[in-house]
Amino acid sequence: MDTSKGLMGQHAKFADAFEAEMTPQQLRTLTPAVYASAPHAKMSARYAFVPTAQVIETMNQAGFCVVEARQSQARTREPATAAHALRFRRRRTEVLVNEVIPEILVLNSHDGSTSYHVRIALYRALCGNGLIVGDGAFPVWKVPHRGTVAAQILEAALGLSERFGELGQTIEAMRGTLLSVPQRLAFAADALSLRYPGEVAGVAVAPADLLKAKRREDEGCDLWRTLNVVQEHLLRGGVSRRTPTNRRVTTKGIRAVREDVRLNVGLWDRAMLDVA
């Protein structure tokens, strides 16, 4: 099988990824909460407001740049204070096991719904998947809203980035873990339970549908490819299903920031149960 074209395409995607730094204007458009000038009106005087823009500036000075930004769009949330997630990447970083770029995910809100969370994330150039590493493998840092937030987040980012090598070893272990057909179906079934807790019977999505690779490079029975294929289907949607009235529809992609984190972390932790 000639894989040269696939490798060339993947290298091109890596090149694009390293040119992906977001501009302030893009951030203002996608995540207005980053540039909030005050917290939600409901917050008490004890809440120390630290704008996310200050965190970005501190991270930029240390060599990290924002490459992706998302914000919750719920109608009940004020756009200026809603939950938002930023993915940071070192301007000069390594590529783990020839296919993923390590990142730092920072989650925040200005309405009291969450403290600052700092996690390890991954960008897989092959499919554009944005994975988030589970709590069991690498701890999440939770930083309260106080005056030293920016410095603490930078400390957390630097501490987590020192463990990127361990993360590469974990991915290699996943790639070396082969799953049987029943094991892969069990993984997909658990993923559905995670996505639709208590409602799997009514969702009418076959676990096997989550295992259908969208590209040749994802075909295989190892744990790493199984995780990525299931994650892509689960979070991006587009899987065919039947409603209780027997109407055929497709599943929706995940837009909510915290739900994206919950599912990604849950899938990673589930995958770790199968690591050989």
N, C-alpha and C positions, 0 to 999 in steps of 0.2 A: 504494500500500500504506500503510495507516494504522499508523505506528510509535509513536504517542503512548503507547499502553498499555505497549509494550515499554520505552520510555524511562522512563515513570513507575515501572515495576517495577524497572528498573535503578537509578534514583535511590533507591528505597526500600532496595535492597540495599546501596548505598553508605552510607546512613544507618545501617543495621544494622552495617555493617563498622566504622564509627567508634565504635560502642558496644560493641565486642567485647573489651575488656580483660579478661583472665583474672584470677580471684581467687587468692590463695594456696592456698585450699582446693582449687580446681580443679586447680592445678598439683601439689599433693601427691598428688591422686588419679591424675592422668594420667601424671605424670612424677616419681615418688618420688626419682629420682636427683638432681633439682634440689636437694633438701634433704638430700643425703647429708652425714654428719658426718665421714666418713673415706673414703679411697680403698680399693680392693680390697686384700685381705690380701697378694696376690702382689706388690704394688708395693714397690720398694726404698725405702730411706731418702732417696735422692736425688730422689725424686718429690715435688714441691711440690704439696700438695693445696690447690686453690682452689675452694671450693664454687660451683656455678652460681648459687645464691641471691645470692651476693655480686655476681656480674655483673649479675643482674637489678636489684638495688638501685642499682648505679652507673648503669645504663642508665635506670632510672626517674627518677633525679635529673636526668638530661640531657634528659628529655622523651620517652623511648621507653617503650612498654608492650608486654607480651607479649600477643599475640592468638591464638596457636596453639601447642600443645605436643604433642610426640609422643615416645614412647620405645620402643626395641626390646623385643620380648617373647620373644626366643629363650630356650628352656629352659636353655641352657648359660650364660646371663648372670645375674649377680646383679642383681635389680631396683634395688638401691640404688646401683649403680655402672655400669649399662648405658648404652649410647649414647643420647643424647636430643637433640632438635632444638627450638629455640624460634624463633618468628617474632616480631620486634619491629616496631612501627610507631610513627612519631611521632604524638603526640596531635594535632598540627596538621600535616597533611601535604597534599601536592598529589595530584591525580588525573591520571595521565599519559594523554594522548590520549583523554580522556573515558571510559576504561573500566578502567584498572588502578591499583591503589594500590601504590606501592613499599614494600618491606619490607627488613629486615635479618634474615638467617638465621644463627643461632649454633648450631653443632654441637659436642657435647662428650661425653666419657665420663670415668669415674673408674677405669677398669680398664686403662688404657694402650692401648686399641684405637684411640684418636684423640686428637690435640691439639685445642685449640679452633680451629674453622674459622669464619670470618666471611665471608658472601657477600651479594650482592644477590638478593632474591627479589621476586616479584610476586604480588599477589592480583587475580584477575580476577572482579569481582562478578557478571558475567553468568552464569557457570557455576560459580563457586566454585573455579576452578582455582588451585592454588598452584604457580606456575612458579618455577624457579630459574635464574638467569642463568649462562651458561657461562663457563668460565675464560678462553676466548679473547677475550671481549668486555670483561669486567671482572674483574680478578684476585681470587682468593680470598686472604684473609689467614689465615695459620696461626700461631697463638700458642701457644708451649710452656707447659707448666704450671709457672709460676714466680710469685713473689710479686706481680708487677705485672700479672697477667693482666687484671683488671677494667679497669684504666686503658688497657691496650693494645687491648682489645676496643672500648671506647668510642671510642678514637682511630680504629680501623678503621671503626667504624660511621659516625662523623662524616665520615671521608674518602670512604667509599662514597656516603653520602647526598648529598654535594656533586656527585656525578656522575649523579644521577637525571635531570637534564635531557638528558644524552647518551643515557640509556636510552630516553627518550621519542622521541628522534630515530631510534633503532634500531627501535623498534616501528613508527614511521611508515614506515620503509623497508621493513619486512616487509609492512605493509598495502599498500604500493604495488608489491610484487613479485607479479606474476601467474604462476601455474604452469600448465603444460599438464597434460593428463590423465596422460601418461607420467611427468612430473616429480613429480606428486602420488603416483602409485603407487610410484615409486622412493623417495620420502620415507617412505612407510608401510612399504615393504619393509625399508628401513634401520632403521626403528624396531623392527620385529620382530627383526631381527638383533641389535639392541642389547639388547632384552628377553630374547631366548632365544639367546644366542651359541652357534653350532654346532648348534642344534637346530631351526632354522626348518622344515626339511622334516617333522619329526615333530610340530610344533605344529599344523599344519593350520589356520592362521588366514589367510584371504585378505587381502592388503594392502588391498583395496578396502573390507573391513569396518571398517578403522580410519578410513576417510574419511567414514563416514556421520554427518552432523551430527545432534545430538540436539535442536537447537532451530533455529528459523528464522534467528536472527541469525548462526548459524555457517555457514550455507550460502554457499558462495563458493569461489573458486579462488585467493585470495591466500595468501601464505605465512603470515601471522599467523593466519588462521583455520584453515589446514591444521595448523599447529603445535598450536594449542589443541585441535582435534578429536582429533588423534592422541594427544596427551598425556593427554586425559581417558579415552579408551578404554584406553590402555596402562597407566595407573597405577590407575585405578579398577576395571578388569576388566569382566566381564559380556559379553565378546564370545564369540559362539558358535564352537565348534571341534569337530573330531572327533579322538578318540584313535586310536592305532595299531590298536585293536581295533574301530574304527568306531563307538564310543560317543560320542554328542553331549553335550558339557559346555560350561561357560562358563569363561573365563579368570578368574583370581583377582586381586583388587586387591593393591597393594603395601603391606605393613605395615612392613617393615624400614626403619629410618631411613636407613642408608647406601645401601641400594638405591634408595630414593626419590630421594636426592640424585644418585646415579650416573645414573639414567635421565633425570631432569630436565635435568641438565647436558649429558648426551649429546645429548638432543633439541634443546636450544638451540644447541649447537655445530653440529649437523647442519643446523639451519635457517639458520645464518649462512652456510653454503656457498652458499645459493641467493639471498642478498640481492642485489638488483640494484644 
